[in-house]
Amino acid sequence: MMQAAARHDELDAAVDEAVAQAGGDLLAAIRNLARRQHEMEHCLQADVSAGFVRRGLRPAR
């Protein structure tokens, strides 16, 4: 149970940091987080080899 509490604290700290970086604007913080996630997904897709994609293999979730 301690691990879950630690993860919750880390998540709270990350959210607080995102809001602080957005100057306290919650909508801007959410928008920035969504943009960053989109960028990360794009980078991950670019890193997947063409052969891996051609074979239709999908990473385990």
ChimeraX commands (.cxc) that place a marker at each C-alpha (Angstrom):
marker #1 position 0.00,0.00,0.00 radius 0.5
marker #1 position 2.96,2.32,0.59 radius 0.5
marker #1 position 3.95,2.08,-3.07 radius 0.5
marker #1 position 0.52,3.31,-4.14 radius 0.5
marker #1 position 0.78,6.26,-1.75 radius 0.5
marker #1 position 4.26,7.11,-3.05 radius 0.5
marker #1 position 3.01,6.99,-6.66 radius 0.5
marker #1 position 0.08,9.21,-5.68 radius 0.5
marker #1 position 2.47,11.72,-4.10 radius 0.5
marker #1 position 4.68,11.69,-7.21 radius 0.5
marker #1 position 1.63,12.25,-9.42 radius 0.5
marker #1 position 0.47,15.14,-7.24 radius 0.5
marker #1 position 3.93,16.70,-7.44 radius 0.5
marker #1 position 3.97,16.34,-11.24 radius 0.5
marker #1 position 0.53,17.96,-11.50 radius 0.5
marker #1 position 1.58,20.80,-9.20 radius 0.5
marker #1 position 4.70,21.36,-11.33 radius 0.5
marker #1 position 2.67,21.40,-14.57 radius 0.5
marker #1 position 0.25,23.97,-13.12 radius 0.5
marker #1 position 3.11,26.08,-11.76 radius 0.5
marker #1 position 4.83,26.09,-15.16 radius 0.5
marker #1 position 1.57,27.28,-16.70 radius 0.5
marker #1 position 1.42,30.19,-14.26 radius 0.5
marker #1 position -1.50,28.66,-12.35 radius 0.5
marker #1 position -3.69,28.37,-15.46 radius 0.5
marker #1 position -5.27,24.91,-15.25 radius 0.5
marker #1 position -6.48,24.88,-18.85 radius 0.5
marker #1 position -3.01,25.82,-20.11 radius 0.5
marker #1 position -1.47,23.10,-17.93 radius 0.5
marker #1 position -3.83,20.46,-19.35 radius 0.5
marker #1 position -3.21,21.72,-22.88 radius 0.5
marker #1 position 0.59,21.56,-22.35 radius 0.5
marker #1 position 0.40,18.05,-20.93 radius 0.5
marker #1 position -1.75,16.86,-23.85 radius 0.5
marker #1 position 0.66,18.40,-26.36 radius 0.5
marker #1 position 3.65,16.77,-24.69 radius 0.5
marker #1 position 1.92,13.39,-24.66 radius 0.5
marker #1 position 1.13,13.76,-28.35 radius 0.5
marker #1 position 4.79,14.60,-29.07 radius 0.5
marker #1 position 5.97,11.58,-27.09 radius 0.5
marker #1 position 3.57,9.25,-28.93 radius 0.5
marker #1 position 4.78,10.64,-32.27 radius 0.5
marker #1 position 8.42,10.02,-31.28 radius 0.5
marker #1 position 7.63,6.47,-30.18 radius 0.5
marker #1 position 5.87,5.73,-33.45 radius 0.5
marker #1 position 8.85,7.06,-35.39 radius 0.5
marker #1 position 11.17,4.74,-33.43 radius 0.5
marker #1 position 9.28,1.58,-34.45 radius 0.5
marker #1 position 11.04,-0.21,-37.29 radius 0.5
marker #1 position 9.33,-0.44,-40.69 radius 0.5
marker #1 position 9.67,-4.25,-40.64 radius 0.5
marker #1 position 7.93,-4.41,-37.31 radius 0.5
marker #1 position 5.04,-2.38,-38.72 radius 0.5
marker #1 position 4.86,-4.33,-42.02 radius 0.5
marker #1 position 4.47,-7.62,-40.18 radius 0.5
marker #1 position 1.52,-6.16,-38.33 radius 0.5
marker #1 position 2.97,-6.92,-34.93 radius 0.5
marker #1 position 1.71,-4.78,-32.13 radius 0.5
marker #1 position 3.46,-4.19,-28.83 radius 0.5
marker #1 position 1.92,-5.87,-25.80 radius 0.5
marker #1 position -0.12,-3.55,-23.61 radius 0.5
marker link #1:1,2 radius 0.2
marker link #1:2,3 radius 0.2
marker link #1:3,4 radius 0.2
marker link #1:4,5 radius 0.2
marker link #1:5,6 radius 0.2
marker link #1:6,7 radius 0.2
marker link #1:7,8 radius 0.2
marker link #1:8,9 radius 0.2
marker link #1:9,10 radius 0.2
marker link #1:10,11 radius 0.2
marker link #1:11,12 radius 0.2
marker link #1:12,13 radius 0.2
marker link #1:13,14 radius 0.2
marker link #1:14,15 radius 0.2
marker link #1:15,16 radius 0.2
marker link #1:16,17 radius 0.2
marker link #1:17,18 radius 0.2
marker link #1:18,19 radius 0.2
marker link #1:19,20 radius 0.2
marker link #1:20,21 radius 0.2
marker link #1:21,22 radius 0.2
marker link #1:22,23 radius 0.2
marker link #1:23,24 radius 0.2
marker link #1:24,25 radius 0.2
marker link #1:25,26 radius 0.2
marker link #1:26,27 radius 0.2
marker link #1:27,28 radius 0.2
marker link #1:28,29 radius 0.2
marker link #1:29,30 radius 0.2
marker link #1:30,31 radius 0.2
marker link #1:31,32 radius 0.2
marker link #1:32,33 radius 0.2
marker link #1:33,34 radius 0.2
marker link #1:34,35 radius 0.2
marker link #1:35,36 radius 0.2
marker link #1:36,37 radius 0.2
marker link #1:37,38 radius 0.2
marker link #1:38,39 radius 0.2
marker link #1:39,40 radius 0.2
marker link #1:40,41 radius 0.2
marker link #1:41,42 radius 0.2
marker link #1:42,43 radius 0.2
marker link #1:43,44 radius 0.2
marker link #1:44,45 radius 0.2
marker link #1:45,46 radius 0.2
marker link #1:46,47 radius 0.2
marker link #1:47,48 radius 0.2
marker link #1:48,49 radius 0.2
marker link #1:49,50 radius 0.2
marker link #1:50,51 radius 0.2
marker link #1:51,52 radius 0.2
marker link #1:52,53 radius 0.2
marker link #1:53,54 radius 0.2
marker link #1:54,55 radius 0.2
marker link #1:55,56 radius 0.2
marker link #1:56,57 radius 0.2
marker link #1:57,58 radius 0.2
marker link #1:58,59 radius 0.2
marker link #1:59,60 radius 0.2
marker link #1:60,61 radius 0.2
view
